[in-house]
Amino acid sequence: MKVILPDGAELELPDGATGLDAARAIGPKLAEQAVLVRSNGSVQDLRLPLRDGQPIQFLTTRDTGDADALYVLRHSSAHLLAEAVRRLYPGVKIAIGPPIEHGFYYDFEFPEPISEADLERIEEEVGRELAEGRTWSREEISRNEARARFEAEGETYKVELVDTAEGDISLYTQGDFTDLCRGPHLQDSSPIKAFKLTGLAGAYWRGDERNTQLTRIYGTAFFRQGDLDDHLAQLEEARKRDHRRLGVQLDLFHFSDVSPGSPFWHPKGMAIWNVLEDLRRREDLARGYVEVRTPQIYDSELWVTSGHWEKYREHMFIFESENKQFGLKPMNCPGHCVVYGDGQYSHRDLPLRMAEAGVLHRDELSGALHGLLRVRMFSQDDAHIFCTPEQIEDEVIGCLEFGYAIYDKLGLQIEVELSTRPENKLGTDGEWDAAEAALAQALTKKGIAYVVNEGDGAFYGPKIDLHMLDSLGRSWQLGTVQLDFQMPQRFGLRYAGADNAEHTPVMIHRALIGSFERFIGILIEHFAGAFPFWLAPVQVRILPVGLGHHEASHALAARLSTYRVEVDDSDETVGKRIRNAEIDKIPFTIVYGDKESEDALAVREHGGGQSTESLAELLEQFATLEA
């Protein structure tokens, strides 16, 4: 048999040769350093046989920043964690332990609860394993053998995994620990140069709140200690920027158990909200959108028509009234179809761009809630465009230009994905081919680079997802533009074409800010609470030096009343009030004493800049900073 190397060269091997055999055939150093085989975008354990004609690439211990190389390193690290926990806590039951972005976790059912303080002891035990060294071996066994083995060990979660597993059953062993696992894994533990446990959390078995709540231990691992040090420094910076902490510190919002997953917005938080809402409304109007308002509650028959009852019901709040089932809307699109269906349209009336920043509800599991980033109640800058097939390209490009106008204003770096048909889809492959091609063509015409995200489209159509990279290099999805041939058909929507025949419009789903809650949460962390002037909840704070300066300070505030300005005339010292303004991340602070007047104001900018400016000069500067 032959395999194809990255440079196109063919490597001849005996039939049944593994990835490790291929590495040895190339050279002993490669065999020693290899950690993984990558083939056609997928990863494969070195111990598995290769196929004739298979293209292969070896990842080694030198690929320290490669996501796939880190994936296998962290997968093996998770198994070291499980081995250590099992040794330290007799009677513990082990569940699952996958690698995830930036690390790994493993879920356990402990005989007695553990705390964060126990992580140091567990980490020391993993360190002992690494010092001793571990080698991984792989074996395949029958389902019955695997079931009997884990039943004898009392590993009930593993038994359930065996019973529900598809395909062959494989085990990996290191030291005296054997785990049910598909792999891939390292050859041995020597590449793991840095290991750190990062936290604890509760997690329901298989994500179902009706099941046992397990203890999830999070960790991470790297090929180099320096990479771990950088990662931990970034985590510390992320903790400082955590929107849940800053939201309370800056008096923007809070959460309460009286309504889990639903934020209570304070006046300063609403100031940010309203600036974004005004921006949305202004841009919608300028770009030809009309605004509508639709109900919160719909008869279940509407959700059956839209397809959500079949595809999305588990995420909806459902209740009964007068022997009928109703659902709180998790999205606006079906309501907009009802609005469209109440009218009569010709091709000359299209495109119809319909916008609504409506309140939505989704039944997220309590364990999945995360501040503003994952909530149960949220508002989304939804719009739906009803158009002819010939208008698709221009309308998609218009949506993208709209999105970039918002993101550029905030100085956000955007990356683009084209997400294609999922397995759980509505419609024919022919319809999906046309829809995916239309989105790709719009991106190409606009000159926007993108990557394809296979299988991540919505159930009704493909989508363009717009992601931002924040100041810590983290990626967040913001906007989405989705093409839908299905929903207009399901609702029987029509327009009169130029041929006087009835046609079904195409529907474009568009959200650019997305959830206002999530967008604001991301911006809080991106800017570390120090918002740009035009978005800051308080733009100017005036500090009168003494009682004799109160009147002049309030008069100055009146002159600045077109901005969000406040006067801090509390009894604190001027120094303390200046520090408070800095902690509150106020863009401009004016200290007003005996020497100050409209001709000479003592101005301090957040971050340390100081100057003396006239009121006219200050207003001129503010005008350049406004949205």
C-alpha positions in Angstrom: 0.0 0.0 0.0 1.0 3.6 -0.5 0.2 6.8 1.5 0.6 10.4 0.2 2.8 12.8 2.1 2.2 16.6 2.3 4.7 17.3 -0.5 2.9 14.8 -2.8 5.5 12.1 -2.4 4.3 8.5 -2.1 5.4 6.3 0.8 5.2 2.6 0.3 4.2 0.5 3.4 3.1 -3.0 4.2 -0.6 -3.6 4.2 -2.1 -2.7 7.5 0.7 -0.4 8.5 -0.1 2.2 11.1 0.7 5.9 11.4 3.5 5.0 13.7 4.9 2.5 11.1 4.8 5.3 8.5 6.7 7.6 10.8 9.3 5.0 11.5 9.7 4.4 7.8 10.6 8.1 7.3 13.0 8.3 10.3 13.5 7.5 14.0 13.4 11.1 15.0 9.9 11.6 13.5 8.7 8.4 15.1 9.9 9.6 18.4 8.3 13.1 18.1 5.1 12.2 16.3 1.9 12.8 18.3 -0.9 12.5 15.7 -1.8 11.8 12.1 -3.9 14.4 10.3 -5.7 13.3 7.1 -8.2 15.3 5.1 -8.9 17.7 8.0 -9.5 14.8 10.4 -7.2 13.5 13.2 -6.2 9.8 13.6 -4.4 8.0 16.3 -0.8 6.9 15.4 -1.7 3.3 16.4 -4.5 3.0 13.8 -3.9 1.4 10.4 -3.7 3.7 7.3 -5.6 3.2 4.1 -4.1 2.7 0.6 -3.8 6.1 -1.0 -4.5 8.0 2.2 -3.0 11.5 2.4 -1.3 12.0 5.7 0.5 14.7 7.7 2.3 14.1 10.9 2.0 16.5 13.8 4.9 16.4 16.3 6.0 17.9 19.6 7.3 20.8 17.5 3.8 21.8 16.6 3.2 23.5 19.9 0.6 25.9 18.8 -1.4 23.6 16.5 -5.0 23.1 17.6 -5.0 19.4 16.7 -1.6 18.7 18.4 -2.9 20.4 21.6 -6.1 18.4 21.3 -4.4 15.1 21.6 -2.0 16.4 24.3 -5.0 17.6 26.4 -7.0 14.4 25.8 -4.1 12.4 27.3 -3.9 14.9 30.1 -7.5 14.3 30.9 -6.8 10.6 31.3 -3.9 11.4 33.6 -6.4 13.4 35.7 -8.8 10.5 35.8 -6.0 8.1 36.9 -5.0 10.5 39.7 -8.6 11.1 41.0 -9.3 7.4 41.0 -6.2 6.7 43.0 -6.8 9.5 45.5 -10.6 9.0 46.0 -11.5 5.3 46.3 -15.1 4.7 45.2 -15.2 7.6 42.8 -17.0 6.9 39.5 -15.7 8.4 36.3 -17.8 9.6 33.4 -16.4 11.5 30.4 -13.2 13.6 29.9 -12.9 15.3 26.5 -10.5 18.0 25.3 -12.1 21.3 24.8 -11.0 24.7 23.5 -8.1 25.9 25.7 -8.0 22.7 27.8 -10.0 19.7 28.9 -12.3 18.5 31.7 -13.3 15.2 33.3 -16.6 14.5 35.1 -16.7 12.5 38.3 -19.2 11.3 40.9 -17.3 11.6 44.2 -18.3 9.7 47.3 -18.0 13.0 49.2 -18.0 16.5 47.7 -14.6 18.1 46.9 -13.6 21.8 46.8 -11.2 24.0 44.9 -8.7 23.4 47.7 -8.5 19.7 46.7 -7.2 20.6 43.2 -3.7 21.2 44.4 -3.5 17.7 45.8 -4.8 16.2 42.6 -2.4 18.3 40.5 0.5 17.0 42.6 -0.6 13.4 41.9 -0.7 14.1 38.2 2.8 15.6 38.6 4.0 12.4 40.2 2.5 10.4 37.2 4.4 12.7 34.8 7.6 12.2 36.7 7.2 8.5 36.6 6.2 8.6 32.9 3.2 7.0 31.3 2.7 5.1 28.0 -0.7 4.7 26.2 -1.7 1.4 24.7 -4.9 0.8 22.7 -7.0 -2.4 22.3 -10.4 -3.2 20.8 -12.7 -5.5 22.6 -16.3 -6.8 22.1 -19.2 -4.8 23.5 -20.0 -7.7 25.9 -16.4 -7.8 27.2 -16.4 -4.1 27.8 -19.7 -4.1 29.6 -18.7 -7.0 31.8 -15.4 -5.2 32.7 -16.9 -1.9 33.7 -19.8 -3.6 35.5 -17.3 -5.4 37.6 -15.5 -2.1 38.4 -18.8 -0.5 39.3 -18.3 2.1 36.6 -22.0 2.7 35.8 -21.4 5.7 33.5 -19.0 3.7 31.4 -21.5 0.8 31.2 -24.1 3.3 29.8 -21.6 4.6 27.3 -20.8 1.1 26.2 -24.5 0.4 25.7 -25.0 3.5 23.6 -21.7 3.5 21.7 -21.7 3.1 17.9 -19.0 1.1 16.1 -16.1 -0.6 17.6 -15.3 -0.5 21.4 -11.8 0.6 22.2 -9.9 1.0 25.4 -6.8 3.0 26.3 -4.5 2.1 29.2 -1.8 4.1 30.9 -0.3 2.8 34.1 -2.9 0.9 36.1 -5.8 3.0 34.6 -7.9 1.8 31.6 -10.6 4.0 30.1 -13.3 3.6 27.4 -12.1 5.9 24.7 -12.0 6.3 20.9 -8.7 8.3 21.1 -6.5 9.7 19.8 -3.8 9.7 22.4 -0.1 10.5 22.7 2.5 7.7 22.5 3.7 8.6 26.0 3.4 11.4 28.5 6.8 13.0 27.8 5.4 15.8 25.6 3.3 17.1 28.5 5.6 19.8 29.8 3.0 22.0 31.6 -0.2 20.9 33.4 -2.6 22.9 35.4 -6.1 22.3 37.0 -8.1 25.5 36.6 -11.5 25.0 38.3 -14.5 23.0 39.4 -18.1 23.1 38.3 -21.3 21.1 38.5 -22.5 19.3 35.4 -25.5 17.0 34.9 -24.7 13.6 33.4 -25.2 13.9 29.6 -26.4 17.5 30.1 -29.8 16.4 31.4 -30.9 18.1 34.7 -33.0 15.0 35.5 -29.7 13.0 35.8 -27.1 13.0 38.6 -25.1 16.1 39.0 -21.4 15.3 38.6 -18.3 17.3 39.6 -16.5 18.6 36.6 -12.8 19.3 37.0 -11.3 21.7 34.4 -7.7 21.8 33.4 -5.3 22.6 30.6 -1.9 21.4 29.3 0.8 22.6 26.9 3.9 21.4 25.2 5.8 24.3 26.8 5.7 25.9 30.3 5.9 29.4 28.8 2.7 28.7 26.9 1.0 27.8 30.1 2.3 30.9 31.8 0.9 33.1 29.0 -2.4 31.2 29.1 -2.7 31.7 32.9 -1.9 35.4 32.5 -4.6 35.7 29.9 -7.1 33.9 32.2 -6.2 36.4 35.0 -6.8 39.3 32.6 -10.1 37.7 31.5 -11.2 37.4 35.2 -10.5 41.1 35.6 -12.6 41.8 32.5 -15.4 39.4 33.5 -18.6 41.3 32.6 -20.4 39.8 35.6 -18.0 41.5 37.9 -17.7 44.7 36.0 -21.5 44.9 35.5 -22.0 45.1 39.2 -18.9 47.4 39.8 -20.2 49.8 37.1 -23.8 49.5 38.3 -25.0 48.3 34.9 -27.2 45.3 35.8 -27.7 42.4 38.2 -29.2 39.0 38.2 -31.6 37.5 40.8 -32.9 34.1 41.7 -36.4 35.5 41.3 -35.9 35.3 37.5 -33.0 33.0 36.6 -31.2 33.9 33.4 -32.9 37.3 33.0 -30.9 40.4 33.8 -32.3 43.4 35.7 -31.0 46.5 33.8 -30.0 49.5 35.9 -30.1 53.1 34.5 -26.5 53.1 33.5 -26.9 49.8 31.7 -29.9 51.1 29.9 -27.9 54.1 28.8 -25.6 51.7 26.8 -28.7 49.7 25.6 -30.4 52.8 24.4 -27.4 54.1 22.5 -27.2 50.8 20.6 -30.9 50.7 20.1 -30.8 54.3 18.7 -28.0 53.2 16.4 -30.0 50.2 15.2 -33.1 52.3 14.5 -31.2 55.0 12.7 -29.4 52.6 10.5 -32.5 50.5 9.8 -34.4 53.6 8.7 -31.5 54.8 6.5 -31.3 51.3 4.8 -35.0 51.0 4.0 -36.3 48.8 6.8 -39.8 49.1 8.2 -40.4 48.3 11.9 -43.0 45.9 13.1 -44.0 44.5 16.5 -45.3 41.0 17.0 -46.8 39.0 19.9 -44.8 37.1 22.6 -47.2 34.1 22.7 -48.3 31.9 19.9 -50.5 28.9 19.4 -48.4 25.7 19.0 -49.9 25.4 15.5 -47.8 28.3 14.3 -44.7 26.6 15.6 -45.7 23.4 13.8 -46.1 25.4 10.6 -42.7 27.1 11.0 -40.9 23.8 11.8 -39.8 24.9 15.3 -42.2 22.4 17.0 -40.3 19.6 15.4 -36.8 21.0 15.4 -36.6 23.4 18.4 -39.4 22.6 20.9 -37.0 21.4 23.6 -35.6 25.0 23.8 -39.0 26.7 24.1 -41.1 27.7 27.1 -44.4 25.9 26.5 -47.7 26.1 28.5 -51.4 25.3 28.3 -54.3 27.7 28.5 -58.0 26.6 27.9 -56.8 23.2 26.7 -54.6 24.6 24.0 -50.8 24.6 23.9 -48.9 27.8 23.5 -45.2 28.7 23.3 -43.3 31.9 24.1 -41.4 32.9 21.0 -37.7 32.0 20.9 -37.3 33.9 17.6 -39.3 36.5 15.5 -39.3 34.9 12.1 -42.7 33.1 12.2 -44.4 36.2 13.4 -42.9 38.2 10.5 -44.2 35.5 8.2 -47.7 36.1 9.6 -47.3 39.9 9.0 -46.2 39.3 5.4 -49.0 36.9 4.9 -51.6 39.5 5.9 -50.6 41.6 2.8 -50.6 41.3 -0.9 -47.4 42.0 -2.8 -46.1 42.2 -6.3 -42.4 41.8 -7.3 -42.3 45.6 -7.4 -42.9 45.7 -3.7 -39.9 43.6 -2.9 -37.6 43.5 -1.2 -39.6 44.1 2.0 -37.2 44.6 4.9 -38.9 44.0 8.2 -37.2 44.8 11.5 -38.0 44.1 15.1 -35.8 44.3 18.2 -38.2 41.9 20.0 -38.0 40.2 23.4 -37.3 36.5 23.0 -37.3 33.6 25.5 -35.4 30.3 25.3 -35.4 27.5 27.9 -31.7 27.2 28.6 -30.6 24.7 31.2 -29.7 26.4 34.5 -26.2 25.0 34.3 -25.6 26.6 30.9 -26.6 30.1 32.0 -23.6 32.5 32.0 -24.2 36.1 32.9 -25.3 38.1 29.8 -23.6 35.7 27.4 -26.2 32.9 27.9 -29.6 34.0 29.1 -33.2 32.9 29.0 -34.7 36.3 28.1 -33.1 38.5 25.5 -33.7 41.1 22.8 -32.3 40.6 19.3 -31.9 43.1 16.5 -33.9 40.8 14.2 -34.8 41.6 10.6 -36.3 39.5 7.9 -36.0 40.4 4.2 -38.6 39.0 1.8 -37.2 39.2 -1.7 -37.1 37.6 -5.1 -34.4 35.1 -6.0 -32.8 37.7 -8.3 -32.5 40.1 -5.3 -30.7 37.7 -3.0 -27.1 38.7 -3.8 -27.7 42.4 -3.4 -29.7 42.0 -0.2 -27.0 39.7 1.4 -24.3 42.2 0.5 -26.5 45.0 2.0 -26.7 43.0 5.2 -22.9 42.5 5.3 -22.3 46.2 4.7 -24.7 47.1 7.5 -22.9 44.7 9.9 -19.5 46.1 9.0 -20.7 49.7 9.5 -21.6 48.8 13.1 -18.5 46.8 13.8 -16.1 49.4 12.3 -17.7 52.0 14.5 -16.6 49.9 17.5 -13.2 49.1 16.0 -13.9 45.3 16.0 -11.9 42.8 14.0 -14.3 40.5 12.1 -13.8 36.9 10.8 -16.5 35.3 8.6 -17.8 31.7 8.4 -20.2 30.2 5.9 -22.1 27.5 7.7 -23.6 24.8 5.6 -26.4 22.2 5.9 -26.8 20.3 9.1 -28.1 16.7 9.3 -31.2 18.0 11.1 -32.4 20.0 8.1 -35.6 20.9 6.2 -35.8 20.9 2.4 -34.1 19.1 -0.4 -30.4 19.0 -1.3 -31.1 21.0 -4.4 -32.6 23.8 -2.4 -29.6 23.8 -0.1 -27.2 23.7 -3.0 -28.8 26.9 -4.4 -28.9 28.6 -1.0 -25.3 27.8 -0.1 -24.1 29.0 -3.5 -26.0 32.2 -3.2 -24.3 33.1 0.1 -20.9 32.1 -1.2 -21.3 34.2 -4.3 -22.3 37.3 -2.2 -19.2 36.9 0.0 -17.0 36.5 -3.1 -18.4 39.5 -4.9 -17.9 41.6 -1.8 -14.3 40.4 -1.5 -14.8 39.0 2.0 -12.5 36.1 3.0 -14.3 33.3 4.8 -14.0 29.7 6.0 -16.6 27.0 5.6 -18.1 25.6 8.7 -19.6 22.3 7.5 -22.9 21.2 9.0 -23.5 24.2 11.3 -26.3 25.9 9.3 -29.7 26.5 10.8 -32.3 23.7 10.2 -34.0 25.9 7.6 -31.0 27.3 5.7 -27.3 28.1 5.4 -25.9 31.1 7.1 -23.0 33.6 7.2 -21.7 34.0 10.7 -19.8 37.1 11.7 -17.3 36.6 14.5 -15.2 39.2 16.3 -11.8 38.8 17.9 -11.7 40.7 21.2 -8.8 42.4 22.9 -7.7 39.0 24.5 -7.8 37.2 21.1 -11.0 35.4 21.9 -13.6 34.7 19.1 -17.2 35.6 19.7 -20.1 35.2 17.2 -22.0 38.4 16.7 -24.0 38.7 13.6 -25.6 36.2 11.3 -27.2 36.4 7.8 -29.3 33.3 7.0 -30.9 32.3 3.7 -34.3 30.5 4.0 -36.3 28.9 1.2 -38.3 26.7 3.6 -40.3 29.0 5.9 -42.0 31.1 3.2 -43.1 27.8 1.6 -44.4 26.4 4.9 -46.4 29.6 5.5 -47.7 29.7 1.9 -46.3 33.2 1.3 -46.7 34.6 -2.3 -46.0 37.5 -4.5 -47.1 38.3 -8.0 -44.1 38.1 -10.4 -43.5 40.0 -13.6 -45.1 37.1 -15.4 -48.3 37.7 -13.4 -47.9 34.3 -11.8 -47.7 33.6 -8.1 -44.2 33.0 -6.7 -42.8 32.2 -3.2 -40.4 34.8 -1.9 -37.0 34.0 -0.4 -36.5 35.0 3.2 -33.3 36.3 4.6 -32.9 36.2 8.4 -30.6 39.0 9.6 -29.2 39.8 13.1 -26.1 42.0 13.3 -25.9 43.0 17.0 -27.6 39.7 17.8 -28.7 39.5 21.4 -28.3 43.0 22.9 -27.5 41.3 26.3 -24.8 39.1 24.8 -23.4 42.0 22.7 -23.1 44.3 25.7 -21.5 41.5 27.8 -18.9 41.0 25.1 -18.3 44.7 24.8 -17.8 45.0 28.5 -15.1 42.4 28.4 -13.6 43.7 25.2 -13.2 47.3 26.5 -12.7 46.2 30.1 -15.7 48.4 31.0 -13.9 51.5 29.5 -16.4 52.1 26.7 -15.7 54.5 23.9 -17.0 58.0 24.6 -20.1 57.7 22.4 -21.2 54.5 24.2 -20.2 55.2 27.8 -23.1 55.3 30.3 -21.6 58.4 31.9 -19.6 60.5 29.5 -18.6 63.4 31.7 -18.3 63.7 35.5 -17.8 67.1 37.1 -16.2 67.4 40.5 -16.7 70.7 42.4 -13.7 71.3 44.7 -15.8 72.9 47.5 -19.3 74.0 48.4 -18.7 77.3 46.7 -18.2 75.6 43.4 -21.5 73.5 43.4 -23.6 76.1 41.5 -21.0 76.7 38.8 -20.5 72.9 38.4 -24.2 72.3 38.0 -24.4 75.2 35.5 -21.6 73.6 33.5 -23.5 70.3 33.6 -26.5 72.1 32.1 -24.3 73.5 29.3 -23.2 69.9 28.6 -26.7 68.4 28.8 -26.7 67.0 25.3 -24.2 64.5 26.8 -24.6 62.0 29.6 -23.1 64.1 32.4 -23.3 64.0 36.2 -22.0 66.1 39.1 -20.3 64.3 42.0 -20.7 66.8 44.8 -20.4 64.2 47.6 -18.5 64.9 50.8 -15.5 62.7 49.7 -12.2 64.4 49.1 -11.4 65.6 45.6 -8.6 62.9 45.4 -11.1 60.2 46.4 -13.6 61.4 43.8 -11.0 61.5 41.1 -10.1 57.9 42.0 -13.8 56.9 41.9 -14.1 58.4 38.4 -11.2 56.4 37.3 -12.6 53.2 38.8 -15.9 54.0 37.2 -14.1 54.4 33.9 -15.6 57.8 33.1 -14.1 59.1 29.8 -13.8 62.7 30.9 -13.7 64.2 34.4 -13.7 67.9 35.0 -12.4 69.2 38.3 -14.0 72.6 39.0 -12.4 75.0 41.6 -11.5 78.6 42.0 -9.3 78.8 38.8 -11.9 77.1 36.5 -14.3 78.8 34.2 -15.8 78.2 30.7 -12.5 79.6 29.3 -10.3 77.2 31.3 -11.5 73.8 32.5 -9.3 71.2 34.2 -10.0 68.1 32.2 -8.8 64.6 33.1 -9.2 61.7 30.6 -9.7 58.1 31.7 -6.2 56.5 31.8 -4.3 59.6 33.0 -4.3 62.3 30.3 -4.7 65.8 31.7 -5.3 69.2 30.0 -6.7 72.7 30.3 -9.4 73.4 27.7 -12.1 75.9 27.1 -15.7 74.7 27.0 -15.8 75.4 23.3 -12.7 73.3 22.7 -14.1 70.5 24.8 -17.4 70.5 22.9 -15.5 70.4 19.7 -13.5 67.4 20.9 -16.7 65.7 22.0 -18.3 66.2 18.6 -15.5 64.2 17.0 -16.0 61.3 19.4 -19.8 61.0 19.0 -21.5 58.2 17.1 
